[in-house]
């Protein structure tokens, strides 16, 4: 494990962070489309959101789904949606594509979750690599303005790759919502963020959870998000009622704060009431005013 303090990199890291926060003052659109089960719908949305230009120089694209445990969608990201994104990227860039997750499940490791949810089959069929972020080599970085995590251990590969987050639309019992900002918790290694050997692998985040999520994203937030809002979990992230009727949408964009603010609205919540979104508004992105670009697809009927 590399200690970023020891490399003399703290000042450089803070300078990069300052540049990112200055860039975040520009309003970036949230692109939304009906969640039709077809490559053409997904690919049209990704084209409209400018993804090809964003990944044109990338050597590695890290796709980060939400695979919190072995439950299928809408608790976790549908493997069919990830497969569609993989096909899209393979046709539009030469980067290595890696599907990466560090499950939080107390009962199973990430490889078990990959196998149960069909990701092993996807990787074999598409010729892409799977990565357990819970087992990756980490580096430690520091940011002076972070109070919850003044030092953060994360896998080195997440700093070296284009990070494409693929969360699902869910309420959360502790954080209010779990969307793209909270999806970054899968990056955190259990060796540093698990409280007990038998417990939840990211349990340290549950203490001052909003500060924990905000600081994590100050170290590494997604470069691009494709949010699966095809169904939606209305009450909780692991159980309870789904949205009725199903939301039936996908949303994409480069601003994780805007994506999460959009998701809050769809779930009937105010982003101002979700502390980790509120504190990052104006810092890592813009929750308001939202610029929503709604794409209409032929043969679909979007009631929302």
ZIZISUL-V215918 format. One line per field, one symbol per residue. ss: DSSP state (H for helix, E for strand, C for the rest). A space follows every 50 residues. Layout:
ss->???
This chain:
ss->CEECCCCCCHHHHHHHHHHHHHHCCCCCCEEEEECCCCHHHHHHHHHHCC HHHHHCCCCEEEEEECCCCCCCCCCCCCHHHHHHHHHHHHHHCCCEEEEE ECCCCCCCCHHHHHHHCCHHHHHHHHCCEEEEHHHCCEEEEECCCCCCCC EEEEEHHHHHCEEEEECEEEEECCCEEECHHHHHHHHECHHHHCCCCCCC CCHHHHCCHHHHHHHHHHHCCCCEEEEEEEEEECCCCCCCCECCCCCCEE EEECCHHHHHHHHHHHCCCCHHHCHHHHHHECCCECCCCCCEEEECCCCC CCCC
